Amino acid sequence: MPLVDVELTDYKNIEQAEVLVSNLLALKHPHESRFQVPFDDVIVSLETALSLLKNAQRY
């Protein structure tokens, strides 16, 4: 794989990880020390995390 492709893949993985963490932080309850997590958000977060882990194992 050419170096440019690897760098773009790495950048995409970093961007996805940043979005995942930002989304998880956005799920916190505004006034209490707990999360309010819609089911769909949990599924998307888990799928994204799994994808990132699979991509990391390829390298």
Secondary structure in CASP SS format (residue, H / E / C, confidence):
PFRMAT SS
TARGET T0000
AUTHOR 0000-0000-0000
METHOD secondary structure of the structure
MODEL  1
M C 1.00
P C 1.00
L H 1.00
V H 1.00
D H 1.00
V H 1.00
E H 1.00
L H 1.00
T H 1.00
D H 1.00
Y H 1.00
K H 1.00
N H 1.00
I H 1.00
E H 1.00
Q H 1.00
A H 1.00
E H 1.00
V H 1.00
L H 1.00
V H 1.00
S H 1.00
N H 1.00
L H 1.00
L H 1.00
A H 1.00
L C 1.00
K E 1.00
H C 1.00
P C 1.00
H C 1.00
E C 1.00
S C 1.00
R C 1.00
F E 1.00
Q C 1.00
V C 1.00
P C 1.00
F H 1.00
D H 1.00
D H 1.00
V H 1.00
I H 1.00
V H 1.00
S H 1.00
L H 1.00
E H 1.00
T H 1.00
A H 1.00
L H 1.00
S H 1.00
L H 1.00
L H 1.00
K H 1.00
N H 1.00
A H 1.00
Q H 1.00
R H 1.00
Y C 1.00
END
